[in-house]
């Protein structure tokens, strides 16, 4: 688990040096804020001393040498305030991918170079008529651009603020057990893996770890979203940030730094903000087309106006085209929406690891989901123990509990709870090994045992009591068999409870013409009972992880678009195979790397929240693209003078005003994105 000091330091860096990608160029938020305020201050004297398009406004004045002062300030402003755009444009051109930054760089460069030429012509070229400069437009253009990007950075940083609150879940110090058995308080910055820490009643757990002594009920609500207390005993895993109950726990630290749960959550949101979605790539393409369109229209404008009105007018018209072609609104259209969507998701327990999932969601017509933990509570209770051969029920339960002692699987929790209720002393198991999709095996008192499913028995042709199995399974129980070699010693039947919102969730999917499909490694009878209670038509039982992956591939091969929901452990392959992989129940066992979306809470309703958020996000993207691109579609021909015959010519000043208005509209539209 990342220590609190380090995580707060990282979050501080993220807040003050937050970055936004534009055409491959990283701009730091702290720098942008400073550049904006400095540029704004420098813009004021330029606005006061320089006519706007040759028109002297009431508040403007001049004095001897004021034009030299404007030149000096504007030159500094161009290289200082315009630096992010110039560097970004240079990088895009080097990559042969001109986009937003190239257009902005082109606009401010043309405005400055033309104004510099106009200044030289007015002061040192006697035979040239007075030239109108664009210093006023240059200054306001740079300031508006910086303001827009700063606003964008503020929107992006909101998700980071949510993570900063998560980092605050960690305590400042940990009670570390020393070699001599004494306990010493140590700052989290100095906490190391494999150290043992004592967590007293009511304290926050300082790091991810495993309980080595003690017993207590732990509240993980602030971390995982689960409102109920979770019993923790020797061997149980705990998450840093959870709140200990009335007991005292001794924990062996297993996660510090980047391996901790909260640190992984922070990295998730950072990755989500930095990764480009398909829509952003489309926006880059639109900007690239606009760059070539502006360059072409600008060249044609110069060629057409030169013989008609001379060099001065031709240059003015060309500059107008190139200056107002800056696609600032288009450049903000997608990033602002994504930033807002990512922030909303983070505050509602939806961690968007891959932003492409937001766009893929509109095509989803099939939702496949694991049964246990997704549709059911995953809190199993032992309903029956059947002893065979020469074993007693107590012996069966004792051996089962020994093998499951260090497992966090819901079935294991049920067995351990039953053993605890009967006050059974659980012996230590050795060489315990997971059997993927089947169970586990190990040694107890020198004997080799395994806990397996009915499918495993059938596959290995091991005989068992079919009638007893059918009777218990028909009641909705999950059946686990205890075997040694080829001999069945007994079985345990456990029942699970369907989550309160699960049936409503299934109905909501069906109402939107999305097919719900339940996948489970459980037996056919249990799957049928659960599916019937949920009102589901399609289910597949007794599946191994590779079976789930094959099913997803089969559905996709037949033209379906699949969203897979799982616990992120055995479901990792299928989460990666689906168009959208959703890990539900973001505990320490979840395979975050395999999922596109992580649901912090274990509530199926959050899947509907994700689908709704995705639809709203896409709607805002399209709206903003139209606002951003629509401005340029109208402005370019007007700037070129297409309506000049009827006396309508768009000036750079008006173009800049329209551009800033479209930027404000795009920003406000993005901020109105909500998740109801």
C-alpha positions as CSV (number, residue, x, y, z in Angstrom):
1,X,0.0,0.0,0.0
2,X,1.4,3.4,-0.9
3,X,2.1,5.2,2.3
4,X,0.0,8.3,3.0
5,X,2.8,10.7,2.8
6,X,3.9,9.4,-0.6
7,X,0.4,9.2,-2.0
8,X,-0.5,12.7,-0.9
9,X,2.8,13.9,-2.4
10,X,1.9,12.2,-5.7
11,X,-1.6,13.6,-5.6
12,X,-0.1,17.1,-4.9
13,X,2.1,16.7,-8.0
14,X,-0.9,15.6,-10.0
15,X,-2.9,18.6,-8.9
16,X,-0.2,21.2,-9.4
17,X,1.4,19.7,-12.5
18,X,-1.6,18.1,-14.0
19,X,-1.1,17.4,-17.6
20,X,-3.3,17.3,-20.7
21,X,-2.3,15.7,-24.0
22,X,-2.8,17.7,-27.2
23,X,-1.2,16.2,-30.3
24,X,1.5,14.5,-28.2
25,X,2.5,17.7,-26.3
26,X,2.2,17.7,-22.5
27,X,1.1,20.9,-20.9
28,X,1.5,21.3,-17.1
29,X,-1.5,22.7,-15.2
30,X,0.7,24.7,-12.8
31,X,2.6,26.3,-15.8
32,X,-0.7,27.0,-17.6
33,X,-2.2,28.8,-14.6
34,X,0.9,31.0,-14.3
35,X,1.1,31.6,-18.0
36,X,-2.5,32.6,-18.2
37,X,-2.3,35.2,-15.4
38,X,1.0,36.6,-16.7
39,X,-0.5,36.7,-20.2
40,X,-3.7,38.4,-19.0
41,X,-1.7,41.1,-17.2
42,X,0.4,41.7,-20.4
43,X,-2.7,41.7,-22.5
44,X,-4.2,44.6,-20.6
45,X,-1.7,47.3,-21.9
46,X,-1.9,45.9,-25.4
47,X,-5.7,46.2,-25.4
48,X,-5.4,49.7,-24.0
49,X,-2.8,50.9,-26.4
50,X,-3.7,49.1,-29.7
51,X,-6.7,49.6,-31.9
52,X,-8.8,46.6,-32.6
53,X,-8.7,46.1,-36.4
54,X,-7.8,49.8,-36.7
55,X,-10.8,51.0,-34.7
56,X,-9.9,53.1,-31.6
57,X,-12.2,52.1,-28.8
58,X,-13.3,54.7,-26.1
59,X,-10.9,53.3,-23.5
60,X,-7.9,53.3,-25.7
61,X,-5.1,55.9,-25.7
62,X,-1.6,56.3,-27.1
63,X,1.6,58.2,-26.3
64,X,5.0,58.7,-27.8
65,X,6.7,55.3,-28.0
66,X,3.5,53.4,-27.1
67,X,3.8,51.3,-30.3
68,X,7.3,50.3,-29.3
69,X,6.0,49.2,-25.9
70,X,3.3,47.2,-27.6
71,X,5.8,45.5,-29.8
72,X,8.0,44.5,-26.9
73,X,5.1,43.2,-24.8
74,X,3.6,41.4,-27.7
75,X,6.9,39.7,-28.6
76,X,7.4,38.5,-25.0
77,X,3.8,37.4,-24.9
78,X,4.1,35.5,-28.2
79,X,7.2,33.5,-27.0
80,X,6.1,33.1,-23.4
81,X,2.3,32.6,-23.5
82,X,2.4,30.9,-26.9
83,X,5.2,28.5,-26.0
84,X,3.0,25.5,-25.2
85,X,1.2,25.8,-28.5
86,X,4.4,26.4,-30.5
87,X,6.1,23.4,-28.9
88,X,3.0,21.3,-29.4
89,X,2.7,22.3,-33.1
90,X,6.4,21.5,-33.6
91,X,5.9,18.0,-32.1
92,X,2.8,17.3,-34.2
93,X,4.6,18.4,-37.4
94,X,7.6,16.3,-36.5
95,X,5.3,13.3,-36.2
96,X,3.6,14.3,-39.5
97,X,0.3,14.5,-37.6
98,X,-0.8,18.2,-37.6
99,X,-3.8,18.6,-35.3
100,X,-5.1,21.1,-32.7
101,X,-1.8,22.4,-31.5
102,X,-0.6,23.0,-35.0
103,X,-3.6,25.0,-35.9
104,X,-3.3,27.2,-32.7
105,X,0.4,27.6,-33.4
106,X,-0.3,28.6,-37.0
107,X,-2.9,31.2,-35.9
108,X,-0.7,33.0,-33.3
109,X,2.4,32.7,-35.5
110,X,0.6,34.3,-38.5
111,X,-0.8,37.0,-36.3
112,X,2.6,37.9,-34.8
113,X,4.6,37.7,-38.0
114,X,2.1,39.8,-39.9
115,X,2.0,42.4,-37.1
116,X,5.8,42.5,-37.0
117,X,5.8,43.1,-40.7
118,X,3.2,45.8,-40.3
119,X,5.3,47.5,-37.6
120,X,8.4,47.5,-39.8
121,X,6.5,48.7,-42.8
122,X,4.9,51.6,-40.8
123,X,8.2,52.7,-39.2
124,X,10.9,52.0,-41.7
125,X,9.3,51.8,-45.2
126,X,8.3,55.2,-46.4
127,X,6.7,54.1,-49.7
128,X,4.3,51.6,-48.1
129,X,0.8,52.6,-47.0
130,X,0.0,52.3,-43.3
131,X,-0.5,48.7,-42.3
132,X,-2.9,47.5,-39.7
133,X,-1.4,45.2,-37.1
134,X,-2.9,42.3,-35.2
135,X,-1.3,42.7,-31.8
136,X,-4.7,43.2,-30.2
137,X,-5.9,39.9,-31.7
138,X,-2.6,38.1,-30.9
139,X,-2.8,39.0,-27.2
140,X,-6.4,38.1,-26.7
141,X,-6.0,35.0,-28.8
142,X,-3.2,33.6,-26.6
143,X,-5.0,34.6,-23.4
144,X,-8.2,33.0,-24.5
145,X,-6.4,29.8,-25.5
146,X,-4.5,29.6,-22.2
147,X,-7.7,30.3,-20.2
148,X,-9.5,27.5,-22.1
149,X,-6.8,25.0,-21.4
150,X,-6.6,26.0,-17.8
151,X,-10.3,25.5,-17.4
152,X,-9.8,22.1,-19.0
153,X,-7.1,21.2,-16.6
154,X,-9.4,22.1,-13.7
155,X,-12.1,19.8,-15.1
156,X,-9.5,16.9,-15.4
157,X,-8.2,17.4,-11.9
158,X,-11.6,16.7,-10.3
159,X,-11.0,13.0,-10.6
160,X,-7.6,13.4,-9.0
161,X,-9.3,15.2,-6.1
162,X,-11.5,12.2,-5.5
163,X,-8.4,10.0,-5.3
164,X,-6.8,12.4,-2.9
165,X,-9.8,11.7,-0.6
166,X,-9.1,8.0,-0.9
167,X,-5.4,8.6,0.0
168,X,-6.7,10.3,3.1
169,X,-8.2,7.0,4.3
170,X,-4.7,5.9,5.4
171,X,-3.5,6.7,8.9
172,X,-0.3,8.7,9.4
173,X,1.6,6.1,11.3
174,X,1.6,2.3,11.9
175,X,2.3,0.3,15.0
176,X,5.2,-1.9,13.8
177,X,6.3,-5.0,15.8
178,X,10.0,-5.0,16.4
179,X,12.3,-8.0,16.5
180,X,12.3,-8.0,20.3
181,X,8.5,-8.1,20.4
182,X,8.0,-4.4,21.3
183,X,5.8,-2.1,19.3
184,X,7.0,1.1,17.8
185,X,5.1,3.8,15.9
186,X,6.6,4.3,12.4
187,X,5.6,6.8,9.7
188,X,3.9,5.2,6.7
189,X,6.8,6.4,4.6
190,X,9.1,3.9,6.3
191,X,6.7,1.0,6.3
192,X,8.0,-2.1,4.5
193,X,6.7,-5.3,3.0
194,X,6.7,-8.3,5.4
195,X,6.8,-6.1,8.5
196,X,4.1,-6.9,11.1
197,X,1.9,-4.1,12.4
198,X,-0.7,-4.0,15.2
199,X,-4.1,-2.5,14.4
200,X,-6.0,-1.6,17.5
201,X,-9.8,-1.3,17.9
202,X,-11.2,1.5,15.8
203,X,-8.0,2.3,14.0
204,X,-7.5,2.4,10.2
205,X,-5.6,-0.4,8.7
206,X,-2.3,1.2,7.4
207,X,-1.6,-1.1,4.5
208,X,-2.7,-4.2,2.5
209,X,-1.8,-7.3,4.4
210,X,-2.7,-10.7,5.9
211,X,-3.9,-11.3,9.4
212,X,-1.3,-13.4,11.4
213,X,-3.0,-13.0,14.8
214,X,-6.2,-11.8,16.3
215,X,-9.8,-11.6,15.2
216,X,-12.1,-8.7,14.4
217,X,-14.9,-7.4,12.2
218,X,-13.5,-4.9,9.7
219,X,-15.5,-2.1,8.0
220,X,-14.3,-1.9,4.3
221,X,-17.2,0.4,3.2
222,X,-14.9,3.4,2.5
223,X,-12.7,1.3,0.3
224,X,-14.8,-1.3,-1.4
225,X,-18.3,0.2,-1.0
226,X,-19.5,-2.9,1.0
227,X,-21.6,-1.6,3.8
228,X,-21.5,-4.7,6.0
229,X,-18.7,-5.7,8.4
230,X,-16.3,-8.4,7.2
231,X,-15.0,-10.9,9.8
232,X,-11.2,-11.2,9.7
233,X,-9.2,-13.9,11.4
234,X,-5.8,-15.5,10.9
235,X,-5.0,-15.9,7.2
236,X,-7.6,-13.4,6.0
237,X,-6.5,-10.5,3.7
238,X,-7.1,-6.9,4.6
239,X,-7.1,-3.7,2.6
240,X,-5.3,-0.6,3.7
241,X,-7.8,2.2,4.5
242,X,-10.4,-0.2,6.0
243,X,-11.5,0.5,9.6
244,X,-10.9,-2.1,12.3
245,X,-13.7,-3.1,14.6
246,X,-13.6,-4.0,18.3
247,X,-10.8,-6.6,18.2
248,X,-7.0,-6.2,17.8
249,X,-5.3,-7.5,14.7
250,X,-1.7,-8.3,13.9
251,X,-1.1,-7.9,10.2
252,X,1.8,-8.9,8.0
253,X,2.2,-6.2,5.4
254,X,1.9,-7.5,1.8
255,X,1.4,-4.3,-0.2
256,X,3.3,-1.0,-0.1
257,X,4.1,1.6,-2.7
258,X,2.6,0.8,-6.1
259,X,1.4,-2.6,-5.1
260,X,-1.3,-1.3,-2.7
261,X,-5.0,-1.2,-3.5
262,X,-5.4,2.5,-3.2
263,X,-2.3,3.1,-5.2
264,X,-3.7,0.9,-8.0
265,X,-7.0,2.8,-7.9
266,X,-5.1,6.1,-8.3
267,X,-3.2,4.7,-11.3
268,X,-6.5,3.5,-12.8
269,X,-7.9,7.0,-13.1
270,X,-4.6,8.5,-14.2
271,X,-4.5,5.9,-17.0
272,X,-8.1,6.6,-17.9
273,X,-7.4,10.3,-18.3
274,X,-4.2,9.8,-20.4
275,X,-5.5,7.2,-22.7
276,X,-7.0,8.5,-26.0
277,X,-10.3,7.2,-27.0
278,X,-11.5,6.6,-30.6
279,X,-13.5,9.8,-30.6
280,X,-10.5,11.8,-29.6
281,X,-8.6,10.3,-32.5
282,X,-11.5,11.3,-34.7
283,X,-11.2,14.8,-33.3
284,X,-7.5,14.9,-34.1
285,X,-8.4,13.8,-37.7
286,X,-10.9,16.6,-38.0
287,X,-8.3,19.0,-36.8
288,X,-5.8,17.7,-39.2
289,X,-8.3,18.1,-42.1
290,X,-9.0,21.6,-40.8
291,X,-5.3,22.4,-40.8
292,X,-5.0,21.5,-44.5
293,X,-8.4,23.2,-45.2
294,X,-7.2,26.4,-43.5
295,X,-3.9,26.3,-45.3
296,X,-5.6,25.7,-48.7
297,X,-8.3,28.3,-48.1
298,X,-5.7,30.8,-46.9
299,X,-3.6,30.2,-50.1
300,X,-6.6,30.6,-52.3
301,X,-7.7,33.7,-50.4
302,X,-4.3,35.3,-51.0
303,X,-4.4,34.3,-54.7
304,X,-7.9,35.6,-55.3
305,X,-7.6,38.9,-53.3
306,X,-4.1,39.9,-54.5
307,X,-5.2,40.9,-58.1
308,X,-8.5,42.3,-56.8
309,X,-7.3,44.6,-54.0
310,X,-3.6,44.4,-53.7
311,X,-1.0,42.9,-51.4
312,X,-2.2,44.6,-48.2
313,X,-5.8,43.4,-48.5
314,X,-4.7,40.0,-49.6
315,X,-2.5,39.6,-46.6
316,X,-5.1,40.8,-44.3
317,X,-7.7,38.4,-45.6
318,X,-5.2,35.5,-45.5
319,X,-4.2,36.3,-41.9
320,X,-7.9,36.5,-41.0
321,X,-8.5,33.0,-42.3
322,X,-5.4,31.5,-40.6
323,X,-6.0,33.3,-37.3
324,X,-9.6,32.3,-36.8
325,X,-9.1,28.7,-38.0
326,X,-7.7,27.9,-34.5
327,X,-9.9,25.0,-33.4
328,X,-9.8,25.6,-29.7
329,X,-13.4,24.6,-29.2
330,X,-12.9,21.4,-31.3
331,X,-9.7,20.7,-29.3
332,X,-11.7,20.9,-26.0
333,X,-14.8,19.1,-27.3
334,X,-13.7,15.5,-26.5
335,X,-11.1,15.9,-23.7
336,X,-13.5,18.0,-21.5
337,X,-16.3,15.4,-21.8
338,X,-13.9,12.6,-21.1
339,X,-12.5,14.4,-18.1
340,X,-16.0,15.1,-16.8
341,X,-17.1,11.5,-17.4
342,X,-14.0,10.0,-15.7
343,X,-14.5,12.3,-12.7
344,X,-18.2,11.4,-12.5
345,X,-17.3,7.7,-12.7
346,X,-14.7,7.9,-10.0
347,X,-17.1,9.6,-7.6
348,X,-19.8,7.0,-8.3
349,X,-17.6,4.0,-7.8
350,X,-16.9,3.5,-11.6
351,X,-13.2,3.4,-12.3
352,X,-12.8,3.7,-16.1
353,X,-9.5,2.0,-16.9
354,X,-10.0,2.1,-20.7
355,X,-11.9,5.1,-22.0
356,X,-12.7,3.2,-25.2
357,X,-15.2,1.3,-23.1
358,X,-17.4,4.4,-23.1
359,X,-17.7,4.3,-26.8
360,X,-18.0,0.6,-27.1
361,X,-20.9,0.6,-24.7
362,X,-23.4,1.9,-27.2
363,X,-23.0,-1.4,-29.2
364,X,-23.4,-3.8,-26.3
365,X,-26.3,-6.2,-26.8
366,X,-25.2,-9.0,-24.5
367,X,-24.1,-8.9,-20.9
368,X,-22.5,-12.0,-19.6
369,X,-21.9,-12.2,-15.9
370,X,-20.5,-14.5,-13.3
371,X,-23.1,-15.7,-10.7
372,X,-21.3,-15.7,-7.4
373,X,-20.5,-12.2,-6.1
374,X,-22.2,-10.5,-9.1
375,X,-25.8,-11.7,-9.0
376,X,-25.6,-13.4,-5.6
377,X,-24.2,-12.1,-2.3
378,X,-21.4,-14.7,-2.2
379,X,-22.1,-15.3,1.5
380,X,-22.5,-19.0,1.6
381,X,-24.0,-20.9,4.5
382,X,-23.4,-24.6,5.1
383,X,-26.9,-26.3,4.8
384,X,-25.8,-29.9,4.8
385,X,-22.7,-32.1,5.3
386,X,-22.8,-35.7,4.1
387,X,-20.2,-38.1,5.3
388,X,-19.3,-41.2,3.4
389,X,-17.0,-44.1,3.9
390,X,-15.7,-44.2,7.5
391,X,-15.7,-40.5,8.0
392,X,-17.9,-38.5,10.4
393,X,-19.4,-35.1,9.6
394,X,-17.0,-33.4,12.1
395,X,-14.1,-35.0,10.4
396,X,-15.3,-33.9,7.0
397,X,-15.8,-30.3,8.2
398,X,-12.4,-30.3,9.9
399,X,-10.6,-31.4,6.8
400,X,-12.5,-29.0,4.6
401,X,-11.8,-26.1,7.0
402,X,-8.1,-26.9,7.1
403,X,-7.8,-26.8,3.3
404,X,-9.8,-23.6,3.1
405,X,-8.1,-21.8,6.0
406,X,-6.2,-19.3,3.9
407,X,-8.7,-18.9,1.0
408,X,-10.9,-15.9,0.5
409,X,-13.3,-17.6,-1.8
410,X,-17.0,-17.2,-0.7
411,X,-17.4,-21.0,-0.4
412,X,-14.4,-21.2,1.9
413,X,-15.8,-18.4,4.1
414,X,-19.0,-20.5,4.6
415,X,-17.0,-23.6,5.6
416,X,-14.8,-21.7,8.0
417,X,-17.9,-20.0,9.5
418,X,-19.5,-23.5,10.1
419,X,-16.3,-24.8,11.7
420,X,-16.1,-21.8,14.0
421,X,-19.7,-22.2,15.0
422,X,-19.1,-25.8,16.0
423,X,-15.8,-24.7,17.8
424,X,-13.7,-27.1,15.8
425,X,-10.0,-26.8,16.1
426,X,-8.7,-26.5,12.6
427,X,-5.4,-28.2,11.9
428,X,-2.7,-26.7,9.6
429,X,-2.8,-27.8,6.0
430,X,0.4,-28.0,3.9
431,X,1.2,-27.7,0.2
432,X,-2.2,-26.1,-0.5
433,X,-2.6,-25.5,-4.2
434,X,-5.4,-24.0,-6.3
435,X,-7.1,-26.1,-9.0
436,X,-8.2,-23.5,-11.5
437,X,-12.0,-23.5,-11.9
438,X,-12.3,-26.7,-9.7
439,X,-11.2,-26.2,-6.1
440,X,-8.0,-26.9,-4.3
441,X,-5.8,-29.6,-2.9
442,X,-3.4,-30.0,0.0
443,X,-2.1,-32.2,2.8
444,X,-3.7,-32.5,6.3
445,X,-2.1,-34.7,8.9
446,X,0.1,-36.3,6.2
447,X,-2.8,-37.3,4.0
448,X,-3.5,-35.7,0.6
449,X,-7.0,-34.3,0.0
450,X,-8.8,-32.3,-2.6
451,X,-12.0,-30.2,-2.7
452,X,-13.6,-30.6,-6.2
453,X,-16.8,-30.2,-8.1
454,X,-19.1,-32.8,-9.6
455,X,-17.8,-31.9,-13.1
456,X,-14.3,-32.9,-11.9
457,X,-15.6,-36.2,-10.6
458,X,-17.3,-36.9,-13.9
459,X,-14.2,-35.9,-15.9
460,X,-12.0,-38.2,-13.8
461,X,-14.6,-41.0,-13.6
462,X,-14.8,-41.0,-9.9
463,X,-18.0,-42.6,-8.5
464,X,-20.3,-40.6,-6.1
465,X,-23.9,-40.6,-4.8
466,X,-25.8,-39.1,-7.7
467,X,-29.2,-39.1,-5.9
468,X,-27.9,-37.2,-2.8
469,X,-26.2,-34.7,-5.1
470,X,-29.3,-34.2,-7.2
471,X,-31.5,-33.7,-4.2
472,X,-29.3,-31.1,-2.6
473,X,-28.5,-29.3,-5.8
474,X,-32.2,-29.0,-6.7
475,X,-32.6,-26.8,-3.6
476,X,-30.2,-24.3,-5.0
477,X,-27.1,-25.5,-3.1
478,X,-23.6,-25.4,-4.4
479,X,-22.0,-28.8,-3.8
480,X,-18.3,-29.4,-3.0
481,X,-16.8,-32.9,-2.7
482,X,-13.9,-33.9,-0.4
483,X,-11.8,-36.6,-2.0
484,X,-8.6,-38.5,-1.4
485,X,-7.2,-40.2,-4.4
486,X,-10.1,-41.7,-6.3
487,X,-12.3,-41.9,-3.3
488,X,-15.1,-39.5,-2.2
489,X,-15.1,-39.0,1.5
490,X,-18.0,-36.6,1.7
491,X,-19.7,-33.5,0.5
492,X,-20.8,-30.1,1.7
493,X,-23.9,-28.3,0.4
494,X,-23.9,-24.5,0.7
495,X,-26.6,-22.0,-0.2
496,X,-26.2,-18.4,-1.4
497,X,-28.6,-15.5,-1.4
498,X,-29.5,-13.4,-4.5
499,X,-28.6,-9.8,-4.2
500,X,-31.6,-7.5,-3.6
501,X,-31.1,-5.4,-6.8
502,X,-30.1,-8.4,-9.0
503,X,-33.6,-9.2,-10.4
504,X,-34.3,-5.5,-11.1
505,X,-31.0,-5.2,-12.8
506,X,-31.9,-8.2,-15.1
507,X,-35.2,-6.6,-15.9
508,X,-33.5,-3.3,-16.8
509,X,-31.2,-5.0,-19.2
510,X,-34.1,-6.9,-20.8
511,X,-36.1,-3.6,-21.1
512,X,-33.2,-2.1,-23.1
513,X,-33.1,-5.2,-25.4
514,X,-29.8,-6.3,-23.9
515,X,-29.6,-10.1,-23.4
516,X,-28.4,-11.1,-19.9
517,X,-26.4,-14.4,-19.8
518,X,-25.3,-16.0,-16.5
519,X,-22.0,-17.9,-16.4
520,X,-21.0,-20.1,-13.5
521,X,-18.7,-22.9,-12.5
522,X,-21.5,-24.2,-10.3
523,X,-23.6,-27.2,-11.1
524,X,-26.5,-27.2,-13.6
525,X,-29.2,-27.5,-11.0
526,X,-28.0,-24.5,-8.9
527,X,-27.7,-22.4,-12.0
528,X,-31.2,-23.3,-13.1
529,X,-32.7,-22.3,-9.7
530,X,-30.9,-19.0,-9.7
531,X,-31.7,-18.2,-13.3
532,X,-35.4,-18.9,-12.7
533,X,-35.4,-16.7,-9.6
534,X,-33.8,-13.9,-11.6
535,X,-36.1,-14.3,-14.6
536,X,-33.1,-15.1,-16.9
537,X,-33.5,-17.2,-20.0
538,X,-29.9,-18.0,-20.8
539,X,-27.3,-19.6,-18.5
540,X,-24.3,-21.8,-18.7
541,X,-23.1,-24.0,-15.8
542,X,-20.1,-26.1,-14.8
543,X,-17.7,-23.8,-16.7
544,X,-14.0,-23.5,-16.4
545,X,-12.3,-20.2,-17.1
546,X,-11.4,-21.3,-20.6
547,X,-15.1,-22.3,-21.2
548,X,-16.2,-18.7,-20.4
549,X,-13.7,-17.3,-22.8
550,X,-14.8,-19.7,-25.5
551,X,-18.5,-18.7,-25.0
552,X,-17.6,-15.0,-25.3
553,X,-15.7,-15.6,-28.5
554,X,-18.6,-17.7,-29.9
555,X,-21.1,-14.9,-29.1
556,X,-18.8,-12.3,-30.7
557,X,-18.2,-14.5,-33.7
558,X,-22.0,-14.6,-34.3
559,X,-22.2,-10.8,-34.4
560,X,-23.0,-10.0,-30.8
561,X,-21.3,-7.3,-28.8
562,X,-20.4,-8.6,-25.3
563,X,-19.9,-6.9,-21.9
564,X,-18.5,-9.4,-19.4
565,X,-18.9,-9.0,-15.7
566,X,-16.8,-11.0,-13.3
567,X,-15.0,-11.1,-10.0
568,X,-11.7,-10.5,-11.8
569,X,-9.9,-13.6,-10.6
570,X,-10.8,-16.7,-12.6
571,X,-12.8,-14.5,-14.9
572,X,-9.7,-12.5,-16.0
573,X,-9.3,-14.3,-19.4
574,X,-13.0,-13.6,-20.3
575,X,-12.8,-10.0,-19.0
576,X,-10.0,-9.5,-21.5
577,X,-11.8,-11.3,-24.3
578,X,-15.0,-9.3,-24.1
579,X,-15.4,-5.9,-25.8
580,X,-15.9,-4.4,-22.3
581,X,-14.6,-6.2,-19.3
582,X,-16.1,-5.2,-15.9
583,X,-14.6,-6.3,-12.7
584,X,-17.2,-6.2,-9.9
585,X,-16.1,-6.1,-6.3
586,X,-12.8,-4.2,-6.3
587,X,-11.0,-6.1,-3.6
588,X,-7.4,-7.2,-3.5
589,X,-8.1,-10.3,-5.6
590,X,-9.5,-8.5,-8.5
591,X,-7.5,-8.7,-11.8
592,X,-7.5,-5.0,-12.5
593,X,-5.2,-5.4,-15.5
594,X,-7.8,-7.5,-17.3
595,X,-10.8,-5.2,-16.9
596,X,-11.8,-2.0,-18.7
597,X,-14.0,-0.9,-15.9
598,X,-13.9,-1.6,-12.2
599,X,-17.0,-1.3,-10.1
600,X,-15.9,-0.4,-6.5
601,X,-19.2,-1.4,-5.1
602,X,-20.5,-5.0,-5.6
603,X,-23.9,-3.8,-6.8
604,X,-25.1,-5.0,-10.2
605,X,-27.0,-1.7,-10.5
606,X,-23.6,0.0,-11.1
607,X,-23.4,-1.7,-14.5
608,X,-26.6,0.2,-15.5
609,X,-24.9,3.3,-14.1
610,X,-21.9,2.6,-16.4
611,X,-24.1,2.0,-19.5
612,X,-26.1,5.2,-18.7
613,X,-22.9,7.2,-18.2
614,X,-21.5,5.9,-21.4
615,X,-24.6,6.9,-23.4
616,X,-24.7,10.4,-21.9
617,X,-20.9,10.8,-22.5
618,X,-21.3,9.9,-26.2
619,X,-24.2,12.3,-26.6
620,X,-22.1,15.1,-25.1
621,X,-19.2,14.2,-27.4
622,X,-21.3,14.4,-30.5
623,X,-22.8,17.7,-29.3
624,X,-19.4,19.2,-28.6
625,X,-18.0,18.0,-31.9
626,X,-20.8,19.8,-33.7
627,X,-20.2,23.0,-31.7
628,X,-16.4,22.9,-32.3
629,X,-16.5,21.9,-35.9
630,X,-19.6,24.0,-36.8
631,X,-17.8,27.2,-35.8
632,X,-15.0,26.5,-38.2
633,X,-17.3,25.4,-41.0
634,X,-19.0,28.8,-40.9
635,X,-16.0,31.0,-40.0
636,X,-13.5,29.9,-42.6
637,X,-15.5,30.9,-45.8
638,X,-16.7,34.1,-44.1
639,X,-13.1,35.0,-43.2
640,X,-12.0,34.2,-46.8
641,X,-14.5,36.9,-47.9
642,X,-17.0,34.7,-49.7
643,X,-19.7,37.2,-48.8
644,X,-17.6,40.2,-49.6
645,X,-19.7,41.1,-52.7
646,X,-22.6,41.9,-50.3
647,X,-20.4,43.7,-47.9
648,X,-20.1,41.0,-45.2
649,X,-16.5,40.3,-44.2
650,X,-15.5,38.5,-41.0
651,X,-12.6,40.2,-39.2
652,X,-10.1,38.4,-36.9
653,X,-11.5,40.3,-33.9
654,X,-15.0,39.0,-34.6
655,X,-13.6,35.6,-35.3
656,X,-11.8,35.6,-32.0
657,X,-14.9,36.5,-30.2
658,X,-16.9,33.8,-31.9
659,X,-14.1,31.3,-31.2
660,X,-14.1,32.2,-27.5
661,X,-17.9,31.9,-27.3
662,X,-17.8,28.5,-28.9
663,X,-15.1,27.4,-26.4
664,X,-17.3,28.6,-23.5
665,X,-20.3,26.7,-24.9
666,X,-18.2,23.5,-25.3
667,X,-16.9,23.8,-21.8
668,X,-20.3,24.5,-20.2
669,X,-21.9,21.7,-22.2
670,X,-19.3,19.2,-21.0
671,X,-19.8,20.3,-17.4
672,X,-23.5,19.7,-17.6
673,X,-22.8,16.0,-18.0
674,X,-24.5,14.2,-15.1
675,X,-25.1,10.7,-13.9
676,X,-28.6,10.3,-12.7
